[in-house]
Amino acid sequence: MKLLGIEDARLRKEWISASEGNRFAQTVRDFTDVIQKLGRNPLVKRETAA
């Protein structure tokens, strides 16, 4: 990730069983919060005003 210029926090791996729906939902909410705090993906080209 670092070689690509992406923060390590933008990748998360979790093992969650199919029977753990609540845990899955909470994990997604938590990770979404982390990504929103990090801001825009550094690899996305910024659009310029025309």
C-alpha positions as CSV (number, residue, x, y, z in Angstrom):
1,M,0.0,0.0,0.0
2,K,2.8,2.4,0.9
3,L,4.5,1.8,-2.5
4,L,1.3,2.9,-4.1
5,G,1.0,6.0,-2.0
6,I,-2.1,4.7,-0.1
7,E,-2.4,4.9,3.7
8,D,-2.5,1.5,5.4
9,A,-5.7,2.5,7.1
10,R,-7.5,2.4,3.7
11,L,-7.3,-1.4,3.8
12,R,-9.0,-3.6,6.4
13,K,-9.4,-7.3,6.6
14,E,-11.8,-9.0,8.9
15,W,-13.0,-12.5,9.3
16,I,-16.7,-12.4,10.0
17,S,-19.0,-15.5,9.8
18,A,-22.2,-15.4,7.8
19,S,-24.1,-15.7,11.1
20,E,-22.6,-12.5,12.5
21,G,-24.8,-9.9,10.7
22,N,-24.6,-7.4,13.5
23,R,-20.9,-7.6,13.7
24,F,-20.6,-7.2,9.9
25,A,-22.8,-4.1,9.9
26,Q,-20.8,-2.5,12.8
27,T,-17.5,-3.3,11.1
28,V,-18.7,-1.6,7.9
29,R,-19.9,1.5,9.8
30,D,-16.6,1.7,11.7
31,F,-14.5,1.4,8.5
32,T,-16.7,3.9,6.7
33,D,-16.0,6.4,9.5
34,V,-12.2,5.8,9.2
35,I,-12.3,6.3,5.4
36,Q,-14.4,9.5,5.7
37,K,-11.9,10.9,8.2
38,L,-9.0,10.1,5.9
39,G,-10.6,12.1,3.1
40,R,-10.2,11.7,-0.6
41,N,-8.3,8.8,-2.1
42,P,-4.8,10.2,-3.0
43,L,-4.8,8.2,-6.3
44,V,-8.0,9.8,-7.7
45,K,-7.2,12.6,-10.1
46,R,-8.8,15.8,-9.0
47,E,-11.2,17.3,-11.5
48,T,-10.3,20.7,-12.8
49,A,-12.8,23.4,-13.4
50,A,-13.5,23.9,-17.1
